[in-house]
Amino acid sequence: MNVFFVYINLIKKPTSNTKCSALIVVILYYNLFGGSDMSFKITKKETENKTIRFPLELISKIEENIKGEDISFSRFVILACEYALKNMEKKDKNINIEYKKIDKKDEQQVRDLINTVISGLEKKEFFIPYEEWELKRLFDEEYAPLHGAYDGDKLVGMAQLYIDQEMLKEFKEVLKIADYKVCELGGNLVLSEYRGMGITSNLQKMQYELGKELGFDYIISMAHPENIGSLKTLRKIGLEYVKTTSVANGHLRDIYCKKV
């Protein structure tokens, strides 16, 4: 029987194994009729399935925006990812970011930075809002030395090192280190357009080194359990997870600590 006749009949009368059978017939043909020199290459798929958990609110927004448009949900997500990657690539990694103590003359810039970053957070619970008394003590060196990241004269990031032992009393008791001198890495905020450049890590490393210089026994910090980026940074600078607990009026936090 002619193999092409078999192949054509398989196509005309498909079964669940049609594709497999057809492929076998074609290979058989080339091997039997002088086509053995033909190389069959199994090429890798250019796509791969990935399971991604989307927030329901985001799904609704995407579906609403693509309604009536000639684009699928998957295609939209792919385009959005490509756009994000291109914009990340456009970031000038050679921007000369200067790290230094923030002067009181930049107080308005500090307040603007705080308001901009906090108002732009997708999950407000990621940052415990400042109370007015805390804002008034922003430049109190005995409470929390304040350092910033500058792009020229523009303040693009900030971080504090809380050293007031009375303020840290609750955390010291929770961690059972009440008799030791403890400082906390906190107040770390970076403008969204400057993220992904290592500014957060650099600021925390700076505050960490300051804590060591000032002779603290333990350095602690905390972040919301779902704030993956912040938790990763804390581990990166050497802090270790201790426990998850509620702090400051019920805010859930993973607490990290390291003995200096």
Secondary structure, DSSP 8 states (H G I E B T S, - for coil): --HHHHHHHHHHS--TTHHHHHHHHHHHHHHHTT-TT--------S---------HHHHHHHHHHHTTSS--HHHHHHHHHHHHHHHHHHS-TT--EEEEE--GGGHHHHHHHHHHHHHT-SSGGGS----HHHHHTTT-TTT--EEEEEETTEEEEEEEEE--TTTTHHHHHHTT-TTS-EEEEEEEEE-GGGTTSSHHHHHHHHHHHHHHHTT-SEEEEEE-TT-HHHHHHHHHTT-EEEEEEEETTTEEEEEEEEE-
